[in-house]
Amino acid sequence: MINPPGLLISAPSSGTGKTTVMLGLLRALAEDGLTVQPFKSGPDYIDPAFHRAAARRASFNLDSWAMGAPLLGAIAAQAKGADIVVAEGSMGLFDGVAKPGELGHGSSAETALRMGWPVVLVLDVGGQAQSAAATALGFRMYNPDLRFAGVILNRCASARHERLTRLGMERAGLPVLGVLPRRGDLTLPERHLGLIQAVEHPDLESAIAGYAAFLRAHVDLEAIKRAASSGPMGPSSAALPRPPAQRIALARDAAFSFTYPHLLEGWRAAGAEILPFSPLADEAPAPDADLVWLPGGYPELHAGTLAAATRFLTGLRKHAETRPVHGECGGYMALGEGLIDKDGTRHRMAGLLGLVTSYEKRKFNLGYRRAELLADMPGFSAGTALRGHEFHYSSIVEQPDAPLARVFDAEGAEGPQTGSRRGHVTGTFFHLIAEASA
């Protein structure tokens, strides 16, 4: 079997407008009656929610550094039944880790090659004209095995600017699939981890409809459809991650929302029950849950509310007396003794771990992680190697508990953020993507 035809939307760097193009393209194609499957290349856990809103179909991450071929194939197979696939790249097209692991560099180009998708390069042509073609030509020639569908020229200032830029692209032999005039109202709101969450956007549906109308007016949708192609279908969903328990109480609200979609899909496909609850609404986890899982998110923005959520905290502590609790990044911080916000105010958290973290003095933590478990955590036994990604600005003030794992970055350097364990409670700063052998 063959996957539906697809494309990967990428750019020379972040900040060129590819997310706006992605959302507008997803909705415009859906409005044309196509079933559109979105994907995100790389470990971003915010963009898939925007993709889902635009395409009205779940989006999944594909990560060639963290995922082996069976898992990549199982996730790609989620496109079954779609008419076309549109994937969004991360950072610049060829940006990945400096040292390849046993699986790869993790670049968007690597994803496109594995999946057989040609690339649509979104170029910010502000401040240049024919010179933009040299940039595009360099990207096309950097890896001759990677196919290019063409370019979309973004932030074009005038008709003359467009004519000059097109001349360069014609000389370089690069098809121009669209020209987007400069507009200041097409950006999405951001905060320190990138875009705000989709659930926080004040009028996301109206914004996406506007992007679609803008793309429809300035992009050759038929040429984009014709350019799409793909490779062989991957294995069945049997390769998706297995659930760590049968009944999983999962925190889901504006403070805890960063869970990779392929994990949840794998849990559900294996028959696990996911029981969502909202700590911000002071809801306790289901009392009959086998496991409580606190994902990452923005607890630092809601620390006062969480500290006052007595039903949530009481239920969480009671569960931890006899059954496992696990937290990732923001969820890990909420399991700790205290969280110090950017103003220096300390808020008492669940106290199930001794961890104290602070946003008063921000410390940038970003990158892939490979963890070798020193003890069991939900779903995995001691000695298992996991792959994940870490992205936060908090610093550790206290971490008195036993380490959960030895944690290494993508280049093999061991780091101090080992996670913690105490009784039935575990936590990590990295967001789990896959078992290292998956």
C-alpha positions in Angstrom: 0.0 0.0 0.0 1.0 3.6 -0.6 0.5 6.5 1.8 -1.7 9.4 0.5 0.3 11.9 -1.5 1.9 14.6 0.7 4.1 17.6 1.1 6.3 19.1 3.8 6.1 22.8 4.5 9.4 24.1 5.6 11.6 27.2 5.5 15.2 28.4 5.9 14.6 29.3 9.5 12.0 29.9 12.2 9.9 33.0 12.0 9.3 33.0 8.2 5.6 32.4 8.3 5.4 28.7 7.7 2.9 28.0 10.5 0.5 30.6 9.0 1.0 29.0 5.6 0.4 25.6 7.1 -2.8 26.5 8.9 -4.2 28.3 5.9 -3.3 25.5 3.5 -4.9 22.8 5.8 -8.2 24.7 6.0 -8.3 25.7 2.3 -7.7 22.1 1.2 -10.4 20.9 3.6 -12.8 23.6 2.3 -12.2 22.1 -1.2 -13.6 18.8 0.1 -10.4 17.0 0.7 -9.7 14.9 3.8 -6.3 16.4 4.9 -3.9 14.6 7.3 -1.6 17.0 9.2 1.8 16.0 10.7 4.5 17.9 12.6 8.1 17.1 12.0 10.1 17.2 15.2 9.2 17.3 18.9 6.9 20.4 19.0 3.9 19.7 21.2 2.0 22.9 20.6 1.5 23.0 16.8 -0.4 19.7 16.4 -3.4 21.3 18.3 -3.5 24.2 15.8 -3.2 21.7 13.0 -6.2 19.8 14.3 -8.3 22.9 14.6 -7.4 23.8 10.9 -7.8 20.3 9.3 -10.4 19.0 11.8 -8.3 15.8 11.9 -5.8 14.8 14.6 -2.2 15.8 13.8 0.8 13.7 14.9 4.5 14.2 15.4 7.1 12.4 13.3 10.6 12.5 14.8 13.5 10.7 13.1 15.8 11.2 16.0 13.6 9.8 18.7 11.5 7.3 16.7 12.6 4.1 15.0 11.2 2.9 11.7 8.4 0.8 13.2 7.0 3.8 15.2 7.5 6.2 12.3 5.6 3.8 10.1 2.8 3.3 12.6 2.3 7.1 12.9 2.5 7.6 9.2 -0.3 5.0 8.9 -2.6 7.4 10.7 -3.0 9.0 7.3 -5.1 6.1 6.1 -8.2 7.4 4.5 -6.9 10.9 3.8 -6.7 12.4 0.4 -3.6 14.4 1.0 -0.9 14.8 3.7 0.5 18.2 4.7 3.3 18.2 7.2 5.0 21.2 8.9 8.7 21.3 9.5 10.5 22.6 12.6 13.1 25.3 12.6 15.1 25.4 9.3 14.7 22.6 6.8 18.1 21.0 7.5 18.4 21.8 11.2 18.9 18.8 13.5 21.3 17.6 16.2 25.0 18.0 15.6 25.8 14.4 16.2 23.6 11.7 14.7 22.2 9.1 17.0 21.5 5.5 15.9 18.3 6.8 14.4 19.2 10.1 12.7 19.7 13.8 13.0 16.0 14.7 13.5 15.8 17.4 10.7 12.7 18.1 8.7 14.6 17.2 5.6 15.2 13.7 7.0 11.4 13.4 7.7 10.6 14.4 4.1 13.1 11.9 2.7 11.8 9.0 4.9 8.2 9.7 3.9 8.7 10.5 0.3 7.3 14.1 0.5 8.6 16.9 -1.7 9.3 20.2 0.1 7.5 23.5 -0.2 10.0 26.1 0.9 8.4 29.3 2.5 10.8 32.2 1.9 10.6 35.5 3.7 11.7 37.8 0.8 11.6 41.0 2.9 14.6 43.1 2.2 15.7 41.2 -0.9 14.5 40.3 -4.4 16.6 38.2 -6.9 18.9 37.3 -4.0 16.1 35.2 -2.5 16.6 32.7 -5.4 20.2 32.1 -4.3 18.9 31.1 -0.9 16.3 28.8 -2.4 18.7 27.3 -4.9 21.2 26.5 -2.1 18.5 24.7 -0.2 17.5 22.7 -3.3 21.1 21.7 -4.0 22.2 21.0 -0.4 20.8 17.4 -0.6 20.2 16.3 -4.2 18.1 13.4 -3.0 15.5 15.7 -1.5 12.8 16.7 -3.9 11.4 20.3 -4.0 7.9 21.1 -5.1 8.6 24.8 -5.2 8.6 28.0 -3.2 6.1 30.3 -1.6 7.3 33.9 -1.4 6.2 35.5 1.9 6.0 39.2 2.9 6.3 40.6 -0.7 6.1 44.4 -0.5 4.8 45.3 -4.0 4.1 44.2 -7.6 7.6 45.3 -8.6 9.1 43.4 -5.7 7.2 40.3 -6.8 8.4 40.7 -10.5 12.0 41.0 -9.4 11.8 38.0 -7.0 10.1 35.9 -9.6 12.9 36.7 -12.1 15.4 35.2 -9.7 13.3 32.1 -9.2 12.9 31.6 -12.9 16.7 31.8 -13.4 17.2 29.2 -10.7 14.5 27.0 -12.2 12.3 27.0 -9.0 8.5 26.9 -9.4 6.7 29.8 -7.6 3.6 28.2 -6.0 2.4 31.5 -4.4 3.3 35.0 -3.4 2.0 36.4 -0.1 1.8 40.2 0.2 3.1 41.7 3.4 0.5 41.9 6.2 1.0 42.6 9.9 -2.2 40.9 11.1 -1.4 37.3 10.2 0.9 36.3 13.1 -0.1 34.0 15.9 0.4 35.2 19.6 3.5 33.7 21.2 5.1 33.3 24.7 8.3 31.8 25.9 7.8 28.3 24.6 6.6 29.5 21.2 3.0 29.9 20.2 0.3 30.2 22.9 -1.8 27.0 23.1 -4.6 26.6 20.7 -7.2 26.5 23.5 -6.0 29.9 24.7 -6.4 31.7 21.3 -9.2 34.3 21.7 -10.7 33.5 18.3 -8.8 30.7 16.6 -11.6 29.7 14.2 -11.8 33.2 12.8 -8.0 33.4 12.5 -7.7 30.1 10.6 -10.6 31.1 8.3 -8.7 34.3 7.5 -5.4 32.4 6.8 -7.3 30.1 4.4 -8.9 33.0 2.5 -5.4 34.7 2.3 -3.8 31.5 1.0 -6.6 30.9 -1.5 -6.2 34.3 -2.9 -2.4 34.2 -3.3 -1.4 30.5 -3.7 -1.9 28.1 -6.5 -3.7 25.3 -4.7 -4.0 23.1 -7.7 -0.3 23.2 -8.3 0.3 22.3 -4.7 -2.1 19.3 -5.0 -0.3 18.1 -8.2 3.1 18.4 -6.5 2.2 16.1 -3.6 3.6 12.5 -3.6 4.5 9.9 -1.0 6.3 6.6 -0.2 5.2 3.2 1.0 2.7 2.7 3.8 4.2 1.9 7.2 3.2 -1.0 9.5 0.0 -1.2 11.4 -0.8 0.7 14.6 0.5 -2.2 16.6 3.8 -0.3 16.8 2.3 2.6 18.6 3.4 3.0 22.3 1.7 0.7 24.8 -0.2 2.3 27.7 1.5 2.4 31.1 -1.8 1.4 32.8 -5.4 0.4 32.1 -7.2 3.4 33.6 -5.1 6.6 33.3 -6.2 9.8 35.0 -4.7 12.5 32.7 -4.5 16.2 33.7 -5.9 18.3 30.8 -6.3 22.0 31.0 -4.4 25.2 30.3 -1.7 24.3 32.9 -1.2 20.7 31.7 -1.6 20.1 28.0 1.7 19.0 26.5 1.2 15.3 25.6 2.3 13.9 22.3 -0.7 12.8 20.3 0.9 9.5 19.2 1.2 8.4 22.9 -2.5 9.0 23.5 -3.5 7.3 20.3 -1.4 4.2 21.2 -2.9 4.1 24.7 -6.4 4.2 23.3 -5.7 1.7 20.5 -4.5 -0.8 23.1 -7.7 -0.4 25.1 -6.6 1.9 27.9 -9.2 4.3 29.4 -8.1 7.9 29.6 -9.9 9.8 32.3 -9.3 13.6 31.9 -9.5 16.0 34.8 -8.7 19.6 35.4 -6.4 20.7 38.3 -7.2 24.3 37.5 -10.9 23.6 38.0 -9.9 21.9 41.3 -11.0 18.5 40.0 -9.4 15.4 41.7 -8.2 12.5 39.6 -10.6 9.6 39.3 -10.4 7.7 42.5 -10.4 4.3 40.7 -7.6 5.3 38.3 -4.6 3.0 38.1 -2.2 5.8 37.3 -2.2 9.6 37.4 -0.3 11.3 34.7 0.5 15.1 34.8 1.8 16.3 31.4 3.9 19.4 30.9 2.3 22.8 30.3 2.4 26.2 32.0 2.0 25.6 35.8 4.1 28.7 36.4 1.3 30.9 35.0 -1.2 29.3 37.3 0.8 28.5 40.4 -1.5 30.4 42.8 -4.5 28.6 41.5 -2.9 25.2 41.7 -1.7 25.9 45.2 -5.2 26.7 46.3 -6.8 23.7 44.5 -7.5 21.6 47.6 -9.6 18.9 46.0 -7.0 18.3 43.3 -4.1 18.2 45.8 -5.9 16.0 48.3 -7.0 13.5 45.7 -3.5 13.4 44.2 -1.9 12.8 47.5 -4.3 10.1 48.4 -3.7 8.3 45.1 0.0 8.5 45.6 -0.3 6.5 48.9 -1.0 3.3 47.0 -0.7 3.8 43.2 1.7 5.5 40.8 1.8 9.2 39.8 4.1 10.5 37.1 4.8 14.1 36.0 6.6 15.5 33.0 8.2 18.9 33.0 5.4 21.2 34.3 3.7 18.2 35.8 7.0 17.2 37.5 7.2 20.7 38.9 3.7 20.5 40.2 4.5 17.3 42.1 7.3 19.0 43.9 7.5 20.9 47.2 7.4 24.4 45.7 7.4 26.5 42.6 8.8 30.0 42.6 7.2 32.3 40.0 8.9 35.0 37.9 8.1 37.6 40.6 9.9 35.5 43.3 6.7 34.3 45.1 7.0 30.7 46.3 3.8 28.6 45.9 3.4 25.3 47.7 2.8 22.4 45.2 1.8 18.8 45.9 4.8 18.0 48.0 5.0 14.4 46.7 8.6 15.1 45.7 11.1 17.4 47.3 11.7 19.3 44.0 11.7 23.1 44.2 11.9 25.0 40.9 12.1 28.7 40.1 11.2 31.0 37.2 12.6 34.0 39.0 16.0 33.4 37.4 15.2 31.9 34.1 17.4 29.1 32.7 16.9 28.0 29.1 16.7 24.1 28.8 16.2 22.8 25.3 17.1 19.6 23.4 16.6 15.9 22.9 17.2 13.6 25.8 18.1 10.0 26.1 17.3 8.6 29.5 18.5 5.3 31.1 16.1 4.4 33.9 17.6 3.7 37.3 14.3 2.6 38.7 10.8 1.7 37.4 8.5 4.3 36.1 4.9 3.8 34.8 5.1 1.6 31.7 8.8 1.0 31.9 11.2 -1.0 34.0 14.6 -0.1 35.4 17.3 -0.3 32.7 15.0 0.8 29.9 16.3 3.5 27.6 13.8 6.3 26.7 14.0 9.1 24.2 12.3 12.5 24.8 12.7 16.2 24.5 13.1 19.0 27.1 12.0 22.6 26.7 11.6 24.9 29.7 12.9 28.0 31.4 12.9 26.8 35.0 15.9 26.3 37.3 16.3 23.7 40.1 16.6 25.1 43.6 16.3 21.8 45.4 16.2 18.2 44.2 16.7 16.0 47.3 15.1 12.7 46.1 16.7 9.7 44.4 17.4 10.2 40.7 15.0 8.4 38.3 17.5 8.1 35.4 20.8 9.0 33.9 20.0 11.6 31.3 22.1 12.5 28.2 21.7 15.1 25.5 21.7 14.3 21.8 25.5 14.4 21.7 25.9 12.0 24.6 26.8 14.5 27.3 25.3 13.6 30.7 23.2 16.2 32.4 22.1 17.0 36.0 18.4 16.9 35.4 17.9 13.3 36.3 14.3 13.3 37.3 13.2 12.2 40.7 11.4 9.3 42.5 9.9 8.9 45.9 7.5 6.1 46.8 5.0 5.7 44.1 5.8 9.1 42.5 8.2 9.7 39.6 8.9 12.8 37.5 11.1 13.9 34.6 11.9 17.2 33.0 11.9 15.6 29.5 8.7 14.8 27.7 8.6 11.1 26.7 8.5 10.4 23.0 9.4 6.8 22.6 11.3 3.8 24.1 14.8 4.0 22.5 14.2 0.7 20.7 10.8 1.6 19.3 
